[in-house]
Amino acid sequence: MGVQENVDYNKFPKQGEFLGRSVRVTFHYNSHTITGTIIRNDIESPNLTIIQLTDGRTILDSECQYQPVRVD
């Protein structure tokens, strides 16, 4: 458990431009990918990026490699 100065009942870190974007995710630089959606993209402390994968798992950006899915 912990405490973050800017996370409270009424406060939340500012979110970045990737919030809500679709991404392609891989693990261990493998060629197998799975898609997901960025559901948290802090641009201030605690600087977390969280991805919801299409299979229901939720992962941190520090646990994978990802790139935005190009939208034309």
Sequence and secondary structure as in RCSB ss.txt:
>XXXX:A:sequence
MGVQENVDYNKFPKQGEFLGRSVRVTFHYNSHTITGTIIRNDIESPNLTIIQLTDGRTILDSECQYQPVRVD
>XXXX:A:secstr
    TT SSS    B TTTT EEEEESTT S  EEEEEEEEBSSTT  EEEEETTS EEEGGGSEEEE    
